[in-house]
Structures are given as structure tokens and as C-alpha cells.
Amino acid sequence: MPFIAVDGRTTHYALEGAEGAPVLLLANSLGTSFLVWDAVMPALTARFRVLRYDMRGHGLSDAAPLPDENTGYSIAALAGDALGLLDALGIEKAHVCGLSIGGMVAQHLAAHAPGRVDRLVLCDTAMQIGPASVWNDRLAGIRRDGLAAIAPGVMARWFTDGFRERVPHIVRGYVNMVARTTLEGYVGCAMAVRDADLTASAGSISAPTLVVVGDKDPATSPASAEAMRAAIPGARLEVIADASHIPCVEQPEALSRLLIAHLAG
């Protein structure tokens, strides 16, 4: 169970795959640990050295203190965590794939540290995920009732009706994952998403970029994915059928094929 210090905080990570293979950094979504990528790992580690990590305050990674009740983390700070992890492990450059908030982190890395990003995959994310009022309502509910109260409702955005009906035990596991995230980590990252607008920097992304979205994603819709594709020079868009917000769990084979084709390109 590898841990490493990044900016004085303990960060939980895993580095798997053949030494010498191209490194692929995976950045996970709000309320998940890096285990969210488990189903795509066999296909990815056959070709890449895959680095996964728990975002601050998620999984087994330390949270960072929040400045005050109204101020969270920032996407820039979270991207700094990812760069700090790469530095600590001596990794100069990597492919980067981010899911949801992880995709916002990936966008920031590609725009502001282009020399560290080889190819880019933006999965079920957007340049701006709002409106702020939705986040403020969610944060008020979390502070009042805790994460366990909102976790079951999150599943309706993450997974399609059919998936939730077929494998309720898997969905229950993700309810547990959300509920057991630290309050500080979830709130801090939620405010980072609420306050982020990456539109202005999208045009500066030079890494070959693949945008991926589930066709039934209500959180970051195919329309917002298309807007991101149009804003990033040369980007391509692929839509995964019968998937909502977390295709690495719901449609891992389809996502793996798209990742490998793009990253090997």
C-alpha cells in the first residue's frame, strides 16, 4: 500500500504496469478513491505504467485544511498535487486521463504545464460544471446531514437505471465510497468545481486530446463535451452508449478501447 508525501501531506497512490512502459496518470472523480478505475486496469496495465492516486481528502490521502467556510480548494491547487506526485516519483512526462473533477485537473495540467502532458483524455467532465447554486445547495445539505445522506442520490447521476438494477451490490459499494470520503476533502473539492471556469485556457491546450462522455450523463452532458471539444484545438469527441457519468465502472471495455486507441496514436 504505497504512500508518499506531497507538499507535506500523505498521498495514497498505486503505480502498476511494466517498468519502462509509457506512464498514464489517472485522476478520479469527486467522492471516489482511485479504486474507481479498477475495471479498466487489466487492459491499461498491459500497455502502460499506470499511476493512480487518491485526491486530497479522498480514499486514504490526507485532506488539506479549508481556509474558511466559504473557501475551498482550487483546481490549480489540485493540479499542483498531481504535479507534486509526478515529481516525487521522478516522472517527467505522462499521458493524463481525468474523470469529472479529475478531468478539470487534467485540463489545467495540459494548459499550464504542457511539457508534463503527452496525450490527454477528458472523461465526463467540462470546462465549467455548474451552476453554483446547485453546488451551494448540495454543500448546505452535506454540512447539515453528512455525506451519507446524499450518497444514494448521487448514484442516479453516476449510473444508468439499467446498471443500478443489474448490479445493486456494486452501486451500494459506491454509496459507501462517497459516504466514507472525508467531509473536508469532499467539501473542498466540491467548491473547487463550483468556482472553476476553464474556458479561457482551453484554447491553449496543445496535447492531442480525446473527449469522452456517456450518452446518458446528466452531470456533464454530451453537449458540454462537444463545447469542450470545440474549444480545444484538434480535439476529438467519442460518446459511449449506455453510460452515465462513470463509464470506467459502467462501460469499462468501451472506455478501455478508446483510451488505448488514442494514447497509442
Buried (B, 14 or more C-beta within 10 A) or exposed (E): EEEBEBBEBEBBBBBEBEEEEBBBBBBBBBBBBBBBBEBBBEBBBEBBBBBBBBBBBBBEBBBBEBEEEEEBBBBEBBBBBBBBBBEBBEBEBBBBBBBBBBBBBBBBBBBBBBEBBBBBBBBBBBBBBEEEEEBBEBBEBBEEEEBEEBBBEBBBEBBBEEBBEEBEEBBBEBBEBBBBBBBBBBBBBBBBBBBBEBEEBBEEBBBBBBBBBBBBBEBBBBEBBBBBBEBBEEBBBBBBEBBBBBBBBBBBEBBBBBBBEBBEE
